[in-house]
Amino acid sequence: MFEAHLGPQLMHYVAAALLATTGVLYRIANRSGRVEKDAAVAEKPMGGKSGFSLVLSSKYILLIAGLLVLLNIVNTVGEYILSHLVVAHAAEAFKADPAFDKNAYIGAFYGNCFFLVNMSAVALVLVRENRLLSAPKA
């Protein structure tokens, strides 16, 4: 969208339309898969330990939590390094050519980057789902 020189307002409208469409699809999927439950069971509060005590009591879940914290740290540092490099490259290109649009370059870079990442994730999910759907029934 940045490469097509669309304004930020139009991009926000497109994003809002996509979000609304996703919400409608979610409601349709949620409504079609709903199972009626006994009201007493559904309203009954869960008893027992708190969430933190459950995580701390299991070594396996504690390792998963530690891995998630490490994953978020690596992701945050990686995003910082990537953004620093992209902004520095845009600044150098602007010095070489004053007509260069830094904001459009940065927006287009991140748009393309996140598009590729999300399409890769969708492809991996579809491959995994295809394998699950075609697995022989026992």
N, C-alpha and C positions, 0 to 999 in steps of 0.2 A: 504494500500500500504506500510505503514511503517512496518507492521508486516510481509509482504512478502519480506522485505529488498530490495525494489526497490530504485534505486538511485534518487536523486532530479531532474536530467535531464529528466529521463523517466517520472517522475510525471508531470513535466512542459509540456512535449509533450502531455501527456494524457489530461491535463487541456486545452491546446491550441486546441486539436482536439474536445473536448467537447464544447468549446467556438465557434469554427468555425461551428460545427454542429448546435448549437443553432442559430447562425446568419443566416445560410442557411434556417432553419425552419422558422425563423422570416420573412425572405424575401418572402418565399413561402406563408405564411399566410397573410402577408401584401399585396402581389400582388393579391391574390384571393379575398380579401375583399375590394379592392379599389373601391371607388365611384368617378366617374368623376364629378368635380365641375367646376363651371364657373370661369374662370381665373381671372376675375375682382373681384369676391367675395373672392377668395382664396388669392389674393395679397393685399387686402384692409387692412390697419393697424387697429388694435383695438384702439378705442378712449376711453376716460373716465379716471377714476381714476387709480392710480398706484396700484401695488399689495399690498404694505404695507398699503396704505390708505383704501383699500378694507377690509383687515384683521382687521384693527383697528376700522372700522366703524360698524362691526357686532359683537355683543357679542358672538354669537354662534361660529363663525369662530375663534374669539379670544380665546375662551375656547378650541377649538380643537387644535389650535396652542400651547397653554400652555400645553395641555396634551401631545402633541408630544415632546415638550422640556423636560417635566418630564420623559416621556418614554425613551428618549435618555440618560438622566442623570442616570436613574436607570439601563439601559442596560450597560452603560460604567462602572459604579461602580461595577456591578455584574461581568462583564468580567474581571475587574482588580482583584477582590477577587478570582475568579475561577482560573485565571492564576497564582496568587500568591500561592494558595494552591497546584496546580498541580506541579509547579516548586519546592516547598518545599518538596512535597512527592517524587518527582524524586531524589532530593538531598539526602534525607534520605535513599532511596533504594540504591543509589550509594555508600553511606557510608557503608551500610551493605554488599554490594557485588560490588567490584570494576569492575567486568565484565559487570555490568548493563549498558545498553545504554540509557542515559537520553534523548537524542534527539529523539530516536525512540519511547520511552515511551510517551513523550509529544506530538509528532506528531500523534501517534496512538490514544491517548486519544482525542485530538481535532478532528481528522478525524472521530472517532466513534461518538463523541458528536454532531458535525455538521451534520453528516449523519442522526442521529436519529431526530434531530431538523427539518431538511429539509424533511425527510420522514413523520414526523408528520404533517408538514404544507401541504404537498401534499395530505395526507389522509384527512385532514380537508377540503381542497378545493374540493376534489372529493366528499366527503359527501355532502357538500353544493351544488355543481353543480348537483349532482344526485337529490337532493331535489328540486332544481329549475326546472330541466328538467322533473321531474315526477309530478309537480304541475298541478292540473286540470286547463284547459283553461276556461277563463270566456267568 
